[in-house]
Amino acid sequence: MAEQTTQGSEQNELKDFGATSMKTADGVIYTLAIIGQIEGHQVAPENVKTTKYEHVLPLLAGIEQSEEIDGLLLLLNTVGGDIEAGLAIAELISGMRKPTVSLVLGGGHSIGVPLAVSTKRSLIVPTACMTIHPVRMSGMVVGAPQTFAYFQRIQESIVDFVTRNSRISRRAFLRYMMATGRIATDVGTLIYGKEAVACGLMDGLSDLGGAISILREMIRSSKRPPAEGC
């Protein structure tokens, strides 16, 4: 009966969060998928695939505290979404002590960029695309100096986070963000796997098998006893 209950819980977890645990010879890896639109304080339409930050935040806190989980594999295929929600998730992942690896599949657009670089190792498949663009908001916006100052501060937070958690320089990231002619009818840049690695935004090209192998090696290293001093 206990086994059936556990299996049912895991199936519900997989259905609700796009997450699952897998046991390897090196330890237990928790796989979390960030897909579709990252939903923040406003509820997205029912026909939009979303990742809800109120589900992800406590889930990540539980992973960090769990003695049964040894590492986190973050799978990304997101169009972006709520800036504050995305940054909250990214900051939480960045502060985790356990081994973490991200793999961008399909797309890691907009606020998905900070999420992609929030792990200790960030990987991307060659065909995946990432969109880097300035902060913008949809809907009614108050046309006041304070509004534009808020946009600027949020944008600075994103730039600081990305450059702090990757090898890309601030100058290069801003150049991608403010580029004209790289996106039709918009400002910003689309970059694919090889360019994302070449500019220092992502750590390397990989597929799923490679990402898991890297994470398993990180878990093995974290379990090795520290070398004794002379």
C-alpha positions as CSV (number, residue, x, y, z in Angstrom):
1,M,0.0,0.0,0.0
2,A,2.8,2.4,0.9
3,E,4.5,1.7,-2.5
4,Q,1.2,2.5,-4.3
5,T,0.9,5.7,-2.4
6,T,4.5,6.7,-3.3
7,Q,4.0,5.9,-7.0
8,G,0.7,7.9,-7.0
9,S,2.5,10.9,-5.4
10,E,5.2,10.7,-8.0
11,Q,2.7,10.6,-10.9
12,N,0.9,13.6,-9.5
13,E,4.2,15.4,-9.1
14,L,5.0,14.7,-12.7
15,K,1.6,15.8,-14.0
16,D,1.4,19.0,-11.9
17,F,5.0,20.3,-12.0
18,G,6.7,18.6,-15.0
19,A,9.1,17.1,-12.5
20,T,10.5,13.8,-11.6
21,S,13.3,12.1,-9.6
22,M,15.7,9.6,-11.1
23,K,18.1,7.4,-9.1
24,T,21.6,6.9,-10.5
25,A,24.7,5.2,-9.2
26,D,26.0,8.6,-8.1
27,G,22.8,9.8,-6.4
28,V,19.3,11.0,-6.9
29,I,18.7,13.7,-9.6
30,Y,15.6,15.8,-9.5
31,T,14.5,17.0,-12.9
32,L,12.4,20.1,-13.2
33,A,11.0,21.5,-16.4
34,I,10.4,25.2,-16.9
35,I,8.1,25.4,-19.9
36,G,5.7,27.8,-21.7
37,Q,5.1,31.1,-20.0
38,I,6.3,31.9,-16.5
39,E,3.2,33.0,-14.7
40,G,3.5,35.7,-12.0
41,H,0.9,37.6,-10.0
42,Q,-1.5,37.6,-13.0
43,V,-3.1,34.4,-14.1
44,A,-2.5,33.6,-17.7
45,P,-5.3,32.5,-20.1
46,E,-6.3,28.8,-19.8
47,N,-5.1,28.0,-23.4
48,V,-1.5,29.1,-22.5
49,K,1.0,26.6,-21.1
50,T,2.5,28.1,-18.0
51,T,5.0,27.4,-15.2
52,K,3.6,28.8,-11.9
53,Y,6.2,30.4,-9.7
54,E,4.1,29.7,-6.5
55,H,4.6,26.0,-7.3
56,V,8.3,26.2,-8.2
57,L,9.6,28.3,-5.3
58,P,8.6,26.0,-2.4
59,L,9.6,23.0,-4.6
60,L,13.2,24.4,-5.0
61,A,13.4,25.1,-1.3
62,G,12.4,21.5,-0.6
63,I,15.0,20.2,-3.0
64,E,17.7,22.2,-1.3
65,Q,16.8,20.9,2.1
66,S,16.1,17.3,1.1
67,E,18.7,14.7,2.2
68,E,17.4,12.3,-0.4
69,I,18.1,14.5,-3.5
70,D,21.7,15.1,-4.6
71,G,21.4,17.3,-7.6
72,L,19.0,19.4,-9.8
73,L,18.6,19.2,-13.6
74,L,16.7,22.1,-15.0
75,L,15.2,21.7,-18.4
76,L,14.2,24.9,-20.1
77,N,11.8,25.6,-23.0
78,T,10.2,28.9,-22.2
79,V,9.0,32.0,-24.0
80,G,9.7,34.1,-20.9
81,G,7.0,35.8,-18.9
82,D,6.7,37.6,-15.6
83,I,10.0,39.3,-14.9
84,E,9.8,39.4,-11.0
85,A,8.6,35.7,-10.9
86,G,11.4,34.6,-13.3
87,L,14.1,36.5,-11.3
88,A,12.7,35.0,-8.1
89,I,13.1,31.5,-9.4
90,A,16.6,32.3,-10.9
91,E,17.8,33.8,-7.6
92,L,16.6,30.8,-5.6
93,I,18.4,28.4,-8.0
94,S,21.6,30.5,-8.0
95,G,21.7,30.3,-4.2
96,M,21.4,26.5,-4.0
97,R,24.4,24.6,-2.6
98,K,23.6,21.4,-4.3
99,P,25.0,20.6,-7.8
100,T,22.7,22.2,-10.5
101,V,22.8,22.0,-14.3
102,S,20.5,23.7,-16.8
103,L,19.8,22.5,-20.4
104,V,18.1,24.8,-22.8
105,L,15.9,22.9,-25.3
106,G,13.9,24.7,-27.9
107,G,14.0,28.2,-26.4
108,G,15.2,30.1,-23.4
109,H,13.7,33.5,-24.2
110,S,13.5,36.8,-22.4
111,I,13.4,36.1,-18.6
112,G,14.4,32.6,-19.5
113,V,17.9,33.9,-20.0
114,P,18.6,34.5,-16.3
115,L,17.0,31.1,-15.5
116,A,19.3,29.4,-18.0
117,V,22.5,30.9,-16.4
118,S,21.3,30.5,-12.7
119,T,22.7,27.0,-12.4
120,K,26.3,26.1,-11.6
121,R,26.7,24.7,-15.2
122,S,24.6,26.0,-18.0
123,L,24.2,24.0,-21.2
124,I,22.3,24.4,-24.5
125,V,21.5,22.2,-27.5
126,P,22.8,23.6,-30.8
127,T,19.3,24.2,-32.2
128,A,17.9,26.0,-29.2
129,C,17.3,29.8,-29.4
130,M,17.6,32.5,-26.8
131,T,16.1,36.0,-27.1
132,I,17.8,38.9,-25.4
133,H,15.8,42.2,-25.4
134,P,15.1,45.2,-23.2
135,V,12.5,45.1,-20.5
136,R,9.0,45.8,-21.7
137,M,5.5,45.5,-20.3
138,S,2.1,44.8,-21.8
139,G,-1.2,46.4,-21.0
140,M,-1.8,49.9,-19.5
141,V,1.4,51.7,-18.4
142,V,1.4,55.0,-16.5
143,G,3.4,57.5,-18.6
144,A,5.4,59.0,-15.8
145,P,9.2,59.4,-15.1
146,Q,8.9,56.9,-12.2
147,T,7.6,54.2,-14.6
148,F,10.6,54.5,-16.8
149,A,12.9,54.6,-13.8
150,Y,11.3,51.4,-12.6
151,F,11.9,49.8,-16.1
152,Q,15.6,50.9,-15.9
153,R,16.1,49.4,-12.4
154,I,14.5,46.1,-13.3
155,Q,16.7,45.9,-16.5
156,E,19.8,46.7,-14.5
157,S,18.9,43.8,-12.1
158,I,18.6,41.4,-15.1
159,V,21.9,42.6,-16.6
160,D,23.7,42.3,-13.2
161,F,22.3,38.8,-12.6
162,V,23.2,37.4,-16.0
163,T,26.7,38.9,-16.0
164,R,27.3,37.7,-12.4
165,N,26.2,34.1,-13.3
166,S,27.9,33.7,-16.7
167,R,31.1,34.6,-18.5
168,I,29.5,37.2,-20.8
169,S,30.7,40.8,-20.3
170,R,28.3,43.5,-19.4
171,R,29.2,45.4,-22.6
172,A,28.5,42.3,-24.8
173,F,25.2,41.6,-23.1
174,L,24.0,45.1,-23.5
175,R,25.0,45.1,-27.1
176,Y,22.8,42.1,-27.7
177,M,20.0,43.6,-25.7
178,M,19.9,46.9,-27.6
179,A,20.7,45.7,-31.1
180,T,18.6,46.9,-34.0
181,G,18.1,44.8,-37.1
182,R,18.5,41.4,-35.3
183,I,14.8,41.0,-34.6
184,A,12.1,41.9,-37.0
185,T,9.9,44.9,-35.8
186,D,11.7,44.8,-32.4
187,V,14.9,45.6,-30.5
188,G,17.1,42.8,-29.3
189,T,18.9,39.7,-30.5
190,L,18.2,36.0,-31.2
191,I,21.1,33.8,-30.6
192,Y,21.5,30.1,-31.1
193,G,23.5,27.4,-29.3
194,K,27.0,27.9,-30.7
195,E,26.8,31.7,-30.4
196,A,25.4,31.5,-26.9
197,V,28.5,29.5,-25.9
198,A,31.0,31.6,-27.9
199,C,29.9,34.8,-26.3
200,G,30.1,33.4,-22.8
201,L,26.4,33.4,-22.0
202,M,26.2,29.6,-21.7
203,D,29.0,27.2,-20.6
204,G,28.7,24.6,-23.3
205,L,26.8,22.7,-26.0
206,S,25.3,19.4,-24.9
207,D,22.4,17.0,-25.2
208,L,20.4,15.3,-22.4
209,G,22.9,12.5,-22.0
210,G,25.8,14.9,-21.7
211,A,24.0,17.2,-19.2
212,I,23.2,14.2,-17.0
213,S,26.8,13.0,-17.2
214,I,28.1,16.4,-16.1
215,L,25.6,16.6,-13.2
216,R,26.6,13.1,-12.0
217,E,30.3,14.1,-12.0
218,M,29.4,17.2,-10.0
219,I,27.5,15.1,-7.5
220,R,30.5,12.7,-7.2
221,S,32.8,15.6,-6.6
222,S,30.5,17.1,-4.0
223,K,30.6,13.8,-2.1
224,R,34.4,13.4,-2.1
225,P,36.0,14.2,1.3
226,P,38.1,17.3,1.2
227,A,41.9,16.8,0.8
228,E,43.8,17.0,4.1
229,G,46.4,19.7,4.4
230,C,50.0,19.0,4.9
